[in-house]
């Protein structure tokens, strides 16, 4: 039954007649109450929580008023059920789709396999739900067929020329596996979702049989369009009442304005819930990044040569249109060829100039965190020679794009001449539809690469055009170059650091209402950083904080290290000493590191008997790592997990599966990341302190997440070790401690007084 407080909350409200387009706030609240009551009766172990009821009511208010709500919900509050129950009446009565976006695959799978099916089955069996993933996670019958054909031809050619010492790129087992997958799909034993494959070593061939948006001709122009797993799933998603997606797809589709070809085109006029919302800002930045390498330039040139050949073939066999067979069409093909030759030469000159002058252009190392092979361009104007050469390459790319966009090369001008259906069995050079499809596919592949290159260099050029220092700072244009000395290659990268502007313009403007939720949205006991990252408008936003109902007082926070340098290699031995101390009491331990370098050094410092009890994150997938750990605990063996950032959140080890968490070093952000360095530089340029304004709050969030691994249920308890002496020695240590749900228990602190 619902708690008294919730009953009192709605006691004065009455159920009203329902109109599908106009649903009263009273009706929604009463419906949510009924749903909550039904869940409590149908789910074993369901615990009615006041905290959960608070989230439901506040989310209902915000959804009803088409607003944004920031809801920090501590571990155990049941936020998944809460935001779903709040939205469900609107889905049922307003017919408004609900889109839930998560960051981790684990939560996405939990929602689509467990939580949402249960809620729908009990409360609204007439509703449908679907999962939306990036297109690369779906099987492509066309690419699979091409891959198998190419491998067969490669093997046959090698046998004919007797090159017994040369092996195919893929082994016979790899090719056989691809054939099995294709057969399973043809026999309807495999639905095309590559994440569901259970074959061993399937990861090696995924990139050869998955959908590649660059080369995809489109549903209507593909021989397999009617059975394509991606397009079939896209159709189901468009019709679904509840959609489970991820932040990466949400960010990528938003940058395309949720257009016709986006998996999430129905974000428009939908309710959007962003769970694990503290990751959204960084995911948006990642999606907005553009890069250029010599490989991408070579791809443009290689595909352009094939494209020019396609021009000739289309013109030769297309006698039904003067436009297609005209001299303009052929002329454009020749121009594309000459421009790609210029592009190769221009990029080679630019790359060579930077390689020769790299150290001089980037300047000396600024700190111990500064990577000498990474050049983050500052707010000063760049070298004139460098800029002129970069501008020349950008100009060639723009000319190339202009020709690709000309009328005589659009799909509408060419595809209208396709007669009948493509014949799979006819050779490529004899099938006009196949020639035209190949022509359009090559054009798309070139266009995607050219657009990416233009976008990357455009930010360099836009920054150079800015005159005043304040304009440059406020531009948020981040540009950097990485010199891969091992392969003697450069990588140009650029981004826009203002994820808030993108969030507001590309997501907020589309969604009807937005719920932003997570267990860790505060940093240093404030929502300021989260709001700043997403440019949250205070006037349209409600902020609530609901604490965890779990009892953290049963657990201990231990701060045993008061001397030393946590960045020293000797710190590994300190970690090992404390690990032995913890083993006197615990058999299931999670040790969190800030880098694999520190993880490896600590593992090397363990004796062989201890190493036998350690599972290293780098050796297994996360799911396999957790499975092995649980098996060890179930069989009474000691099990110690060594992991980095990936294990500080997104894992749920309850009860005896985890009784001790050891944080080896305060998780300050990576100061070598160009985006972080730029953020810090911007803060400093405005007269602020980047450490207190950014580094410390981000550290607080990661520290809370690591500590949060210990208590996952009402009965969980254990010990938290923080082995960084700065937590007790630095002025900010107490601030970090005050943010933690588990407080220091002085009766359980053992000091290590030996320094190193």
N, C-alpha and C positions, 0 to 999 in steps of 0.2 A: 504494500500500500504506500501511497505517497505520504510524505511527512506532513506534520501539522502545519509547518510554516508554508509549505507549498499550497496546501488546502486553503489556508487563510488568505493567501495571495490572490486566489481566483474565486473565493467564496462569493464575492459581490458581483461576479460576472455571469451573464446569462447567455445561453446558446441562442443564436439567431438563425433565421433562414439564410441559406447559402446561395450566392450567385457565383457562377464559375469565374467571372471576371472581377467581382468585387467581394472580397472576403474580409469580414470585420476583424479587428484585433481581438475582440472578445472571443469570437469563434475560434480563431487560431490558438489562443491560449487554452481554451477548454479542450480542443482537439489534442493539443500537445499533452495536456494532463491525462486524457484518456489513454493516449499512446504510452505514456510513462507507466501508468497503472497496468496496462496489458503486458508490457515488458517485464515488470516486476513479478508478474504471475507466471510468465512463460520461460524465464531464464533462470536456471538453477544457480544459486549462489548470488543472485542479483542483490546488491546492497543499495537501498535508497539513500542518496546523499544530498544534503542541503546544497553543497557546492555545485553538484550537477544541475540541480533545479535552478540555481542562480544563472548558470550559463544558458540554460534553455530559455529562460524568461528574457534575458538581456539580448540574446541573439534574435528572438522573435521580434522584439521592439525594433532592432536595427534593420532586419529584413523587411519588416512591414513599412518602415519609413525610407527604404532604399538608401540606407546609410552604410558606413564602414564601422565595424567594431573590432577593436583589438582586445582579445581575450587571452590573458595568460592563465593557463590552467595547470596547476601542479600535478605531479604524478598521482594517479589513482582517482582523479576527479571524474573520469569517464567522459572526456570531452568529445570523443567520437560519437557516442550515443547522443550526447547533448546537442551538438550542432545538427546532427541528422534529424532528431526529433523536432528541433525548432524549425527546420526547413520543410519537413515532410508535409504539413498541412498546405503549404503553398504549392508544393509539387502536385498534390492531389486535387486541390480546388482551383488554383489559379493556372494549373498546367504549366508552371514555370520550371524549366529544367534545373537540376542541382548538379553543379560540377565541384568535385572535391579534388584538390591537388595536394599531393604529398611530395616529400623530398626523397625519402628512402624507398627502395624497392620492397623492403620488408613490410612497411606500413601499407603500401599500395596493394601488396598481395593479401595482407590481413583484411583489408577493407573489401576487396573483391571476392575473396574466398570464404570469409567468415562473417564479419560484422554486417555488411550491407545485405547479403542473402538472408541472414537471420531476421533483420529488421523488416525487410520487405515481406518475407514469408509470414511473419506474425501480424504485421500492421497494414500492409498494402500489397497483397499478392498480384494486383492488377498492374503494378508498376514494373517497368523494365530497367535494368542496369547493365552497363557495359564498361569495359576498361579501354582507355585510350593511351596508346604508346607511340613513340617515335616510329617513323616508317621503316627505319633500319632494323627493327626488331621483328619484322615480318618476312616470311619466305617469299621469294620471287620466282615463280615457275619459269619465266623467260630467262632470267640470268642463270638459273640452275641448268636449264637445257643448254644454254650457250657454253657454260663452264664444262659440262660433260663432253660436249662436242669438241671444244678446244683441247681438252686433255687427251681425248682419243686421237685427234689429229697429231698432237705433239708426240705421243708415244709411237704412233705409226711412222712418223717422219724419222724419229730417232732410230727405229729398227731398220728402216730402209737404208740409212746412211751408215749403219753399223757402229754407232757411237755408244758402245757398251759402257764406256766410262762416264757417260753423261746420264744422270738420272732426271726424271721429270720433276718439275717444281713440287708437285704433290705426289705422295706415295700412292700405291695401288689401294691401300686401306682407306686413304682420304677420298679417293675417287669412288670407291665402293660405298662409302658412307654417304656421299652426296647422292649416289644413285638410290640408296635405301630411303633417304629422306624424300626424294622425288616420287618414288613409288608409293611411300606411305601417304603422301599428299594426294596422289592420283587415286588411291584406293579409299580416300576419306578417313584414313587412320591417323592423320595428322592435320590439324586445323590451320596450320600456317603460322602460328605464334611460336617463334623460335625459342622463347624462354621456356616453353613446355617440353622441349626435346630432352630426352634422358640418355642419349647416346654418349659414350665415352669419347673424349677428345673432339667433340663437335665444334669447339671454339675455333679450331684451325681453319675450318672451311666456311664459317658463318659469313665472312666478308665477301665470299664468292657466290653465295646463294640468297643473300638478303636483298631487300629492295634498296636501290640506290636512286635517290630522288634526282640526281644529276642526269642519269641516263634513262630514267623512266619516260616512255613516250606518252604516258597518260592512259587512262582506263579505256577510252574509246579507240585509241590507235594501237593498242597492244593486242597481240594474238590471244593472250591469256587474260585480258581485261575483265571478262565476265566471271572468272574464277579467282582473281587476284585476292589473296588474303587481306592485303592492306585496304583495298577499295571496298571489299565486302565488310570489313570491320568498320571502316569509315561510315558506310551507310547505316550500320547498326547504331553507331555512336550518335549519328544525326537524329535518330528516332528515339533514343533512350531518354528515360525520365531522370536517371541518376548516372553520372559519368565519373569514373575514377581515373584521374590522370596524374601527371607528375610535373614538378616545377619546370623542368627542362623543356618539355613539350609546350607548356603554357607560355613560357618566355619566348620560344622560337616562333610559335604561331602568333603571338602578340606583335612581334616585330614585323610580321606580314599582315598586320591588321585583321587577323582572323578571316582571311579571304576564303574564296570558294574552295581552294585546294587544301585548306588547313583542316586537320583532324578535329580541331575544336572551334569550327566556325560558328557553332551555336552558343559560344560564350556570350554573344550579344543577347541581351535580355534574359540572362540566366542569373541564378544565385551562385555565387562563387565562394567556396570555402577553401582557404589556403592553410592547411595544417603544416606543422613544422615550418611556420612562416619566417622564423629567424634566418632561414637559408635563402629566402626569395631574392634579396638584394644581390647577393653574390651570383646566383644563378642567372639573373637578368644580365649582369655584366658579362658573364661567360658567353651568353647567347649573342651578345652585341659585339663580340671581338671579331676582328678581321685580320687575316694574315696573308703574306705572300712569301713564297719560297721559289727557288730555282725549279723545283719539281712542278709547282703549279704553273709556272711560265712554260715549262717544257710540255706540260699537258695541253695547254692552250695551243701551242704550235703543232703538236702531234695530231690533235683532234681537228685543227684547222686544215691540215693537209688532206685528211680524209673527207672533211666537209667540202673542200674544193672539188675533190673527185666526185662527190655526190652531186654537186652542182651540175657537173658535165653529164652525168648519167641521167639526171632528171630532165635536163634540157634535150638530150639526145632522143629519149624515148617518149617524151611528152609532146605530141604533135597536135594536142587538142587545145592549146592555149598560146597565143602570141606573147602574152605577158611572161609566161614561164620560160619559153624558148627564146626570148628576146635577147638582144645583145647586152642590155642593162643587167640582166641576170648573170650572164657569163662575166661581164665586167666586174660585178661585185665580187664574184668568186675569186678573180685574179687579184683584186684589191685586198681581200682578206688574206690571201697568201702572202702578198708583199708586206702587209702590215705586221704579220706574225714574224716574218724574217727581221723586220726592223725592231720588233719587240725583243726578240732574242738578243740582238746586238746591243740594244740600249740597256737592257737589264744586266747583261754581262759587264758592260762598262761601269754601271752603277755599283754592282757587287764588287768588282775588282778595286774600284776607288776606295770603298769603305773598308775592305779587307786590309789594304795597304796602310790606311790611315786610322784604323779602328782605335788603337790605343790613344792616339792624339785627339781624335774627335770626341771620345767619351770622357777623357780626362783620367786623373788618378783615382784610385779607390777611395771612397768617402768614409768607409767604416769596415769593420771586420765582416759585416753581413753583405757587403757590396760584392757582387759577382763580376769579376773582371771581364767575363765573356758576355756580359749583358749590359747594354747601353740604354738607359732610360733618359730620353731627351728632356732637359729641364725647361724652364720658362724663357730661356734666352733664344735668340734667333739662331738657326742652324747654319752651318758652313755654306756659303754661296754656291760653290762647285757641287757639293752634295745636293743642294736643293735643285739646281738647274737640271742635273741629270735625272733626279727623281721626277721632276716636273715633265721632262721629255717622255719618260716611260709612261707616266699617267696620261699624257696627251695621246700617245699611240693607243693605249687601252680605250680611251674615250672614242677615238676614231673607229676602232674596231667595233665597239658597242653600237655606234651610230649606224654602221653598215648592217650589222646583225638585226637591228630594229627596223630596217627599211621595209617597205611594203612588200616587195617582191620576194622576201624570204620568210614571211610569216606563215604560220601553219594554215591559216584560212586561204591563202593564195595557192598553196600547193596541195593540201589534203583534199580540196574539192575535186581534184582530178583523179582521185582513187576510185576505181570501179570494182565493185564486188568485194569479196572477203579475201584476206591474205591466204596464200596457200602454203602451209607449213612445210610441205615436202618439196617444194620447188626451190632450186638453187637461188641464192640471194641475187645473183646478177641477172636472173631471168624474171624475177617477180617485181613488177612496177610498184605495187603497194609496199613491198618490203624496202624498195629503194627509197621511196618517199618517206617511210617511217624512219629509216636509217638517217636520212637527210635531216629530219626534224629532231631526232634524238641527238645527233651530233651538234646541231645548232644549240640545243638546250644545254648540253655539257659545256660547250665553249662559253655560252652566255653566263652560266653560273660562276665559272672560274673568273671570267672577266669582271663581273659585278663585284665579286669578293676582292679582287685586286684593286679595282677602282675605289671601293669603300675604304680599303686600308690606306691607300696613298692620299685619298681625299682629306683625311684628318691631318696628315702632315702639311698639306697645302693650306687647309683652312686655318691651321694654327699660325702658319707663316704670315698669313694676311692680316692677323691681328696686330694692332699697333701698340696699345698700352699694356703695361704689366697686369693691371687689374682685369683687362679683357682676356688675357691669356690664362690667368688663374681661374676665372669664372667660366672659361670655355669647356672645362672638364675633358679636354682632348688629351688622351694619354697615348704616347708613341714610344716604342722601344724596338731595339734590334738585338737579336741573339746571334752570336758568332759560334757556330758549331765547328770548332777547330779540328776535331777528329775527322769529320767528313768534308772539311773546308767549304762549309755552306753558311749562308746567312738566312735569317728569318726576320722579316719585317712584320711588326704587329702594331695594332692600334685599337683604341677602345674609347668609349664615352663613360667617364666615371660616375655620371649622374644617373644611377639606376632609378632614382625617385622620379625623375622627369619621364622616363620610359614607362614606369609603373602607372603614373597618373594619366598620361596621354594614351597609352596603348591598352591598359587593362581597366582602370577605374572608369574611363569614359565608355567602355563597352558593357561591363557587367552591371546588372540591375542593383545588386547589393553585394557586399564583400565581408566575409568573416575571416579575420587574420588571427590564427591561434597557434599556441605552442606552449610547452612547459617552461621555456627559457626565452622570453622576449625582453625581459628586463636585463639591464647590465648596470652593476653598481647600484642596485635598488632603484633604477630609473628607466622609464620607457623612452627617454630622450633620443638615444642613439638609434633605436629601431625606427622611430618616427622620422628622424632626420634622413635615414637611409632611403626611405620610401616617400619622402616629401609629403608626409601625412598632413592633411588639412584638419586642424583642430576643431573647426566649426562643424564639420560633417562627421566627426568621429567620436565614438564612445570608447573609453578605455576601462576595462575591469581587470581585477586581479583576484583569482580564486586560489587559495592555498591548498596544498595537498592535505588530504585527510589522514595520511599515514603518520605514525608516531616515530619521529626521528630521535627522540630522547633516549631510546633504547640502544642507539648506536654511539660509537665513540670516534672522535676525531683526534688522531695522534699526530703530533708535530715533533718527531724525535731528533731532527737534524738542525743544529743551530750554527754550524760552522761549515766553511768550504765553498767551492764554486760548482754550481750545478751544471755548468758547461764543460767542466774538466772531465777528461777520460777517467780520472780516478773516482768520479762520482758513481761509476758502475759498481765498484766494490762496496760503496756505501749502500747502494740499492740491494745488493746481494746480502749484506749483513742484516738489513731490516727484513729481507725476505725470509731468512732463516728464523728471525724473531717471530714473524707472523706465522710460520709453519708450526710453531709450538701450539698454536690454537686453531689454525684454519687449514682446511684441505681443498678449498676452492677459492682461488685468488685471481684477480684481474690486475695486471700491472700495465699502466698506461704511460707511454713514452711520447715525446714530442718529435722524434725522428727515428728512422731505421738505423741511423749511425749509432745513436745511443742504445737502441734496443740490441743491436748486434754486439756492442762492446760489453753490455751487461750480461748477455747470454754467454759470451766468451769467459767472463769472470766467474761463472757458475761452475762447480765441479760436475763431473759426468753424472753422478747420481742425481743431482738436482736437475740437470738438463733433461734427463729422461722423463721428468714430470712436467716439462714446459712444452706448450703448443705455441708455435710462432705464427702470427697472423699472415706473414708473407708466404707461408708454405701452403695455405689452404684458402678456399673461398670462405666467405663469412659463414655461410650456412653449414659448410662442412666442418669448419672450426668449432662452431657451437655444438654440432652433433657429436663430435669426438669428445669435447669437454664434458657434455652431459653423460655420455657413456662411461667415461672415467669416474665421474662422481657416483653414478648409479652402481658401479661395480666396486665402490669403496676405495678407489685409488685417489691419490692426491693429483689435482689438476691445476696448472698455473697457466693462464693466458697472458702472452706477451703481445701487446698491440699498440697501434698508434691511433691517430685521430678517428679512424673508421670504427673503433670499438668504444669510443667515448659517448656515443649515442646510437640509438637504433638497435640495441640488443636488450633482451628482456630475460635475465637469468634470475629466477625466483627461488626463494627458500634456500635449500642446501646447495643449489647450483652456484651461488656466489655469497660468500660471507666476509670477504675482505677485498677492498679496492686500494691499490697503491698508486699514487700519483707521483711520478718520479721528478717532475719539473713543472713549474708554473707554465701553463700553455699560452704564452704570449704569441701573437700572430707572427707569421713569417715576415721579417723585415726585408727579405730579398724579393718579395712579390712586387712587380712594378705597380700594380693597382694600389697596393697598400702604401708603397713608398710615395706614390702620387697623392693619395689621400692625406698622408702625414704632411707632405710638402705644402699642400693647399691650406691645411690648418695652420701651419707655421707662418705661411705667407699672410694670413689674416690676423696674425698676432697671437694665435692660440698656442696651447701646449699639446702636441700630438700624442704624447704619452698618456696624459690624463684624459684627453678627449676621445681617444680612439684605442690605443694599445691596451690600456688598463681595462676599459669596459669589455673589449673583446675577450681578454683573458678571463674576466669574471664569468662570462657566458660559458666558455669552454670548461672552466673549473666546476661550475655548477652542474654541467652535463656529466662530467666524469664522476663527481660525487653521487649524482643521481642514479648511477648504475646499481648502487647497493640496495636501496629500499624500493622494492617493486610491488609489495603487498602489505597488508596490515600487520602481518606477523614477521616480516623481514627485519633483521638487525645484523650488526657486525661492526667491523672496524674500517675506518678510512685513514690511511697514512698519506701525509703530504711531506715529501722528502726534500723539498726545496727550502734552504735556510732563509731565503728572502721573505718567506711568509711570517717569520718572527723577527727578522732583523730590519726590514725596510718599512718606511712610513706607511706604505700602501697595504701592507700585509693585513692589518686589522680591518681595513675596508673590504678586502676580499673575503676575509673570514665572516664578516657581518652579513655578507650576501648569501652564505651557504645555509641550506636547510638543517644540516647537522652541525651542532655547536661543539666547541672544544670542551672536553671533560678533563680537567686538570688532574684528576685522580688516576688517569690512565696514561699519562705522558712519561715516557722514559727518554731522557736526554742522552744523546751520544756526544760526549765531550771531546772526542778526538778529532782534531782538524786534519786536513790533508792538503 
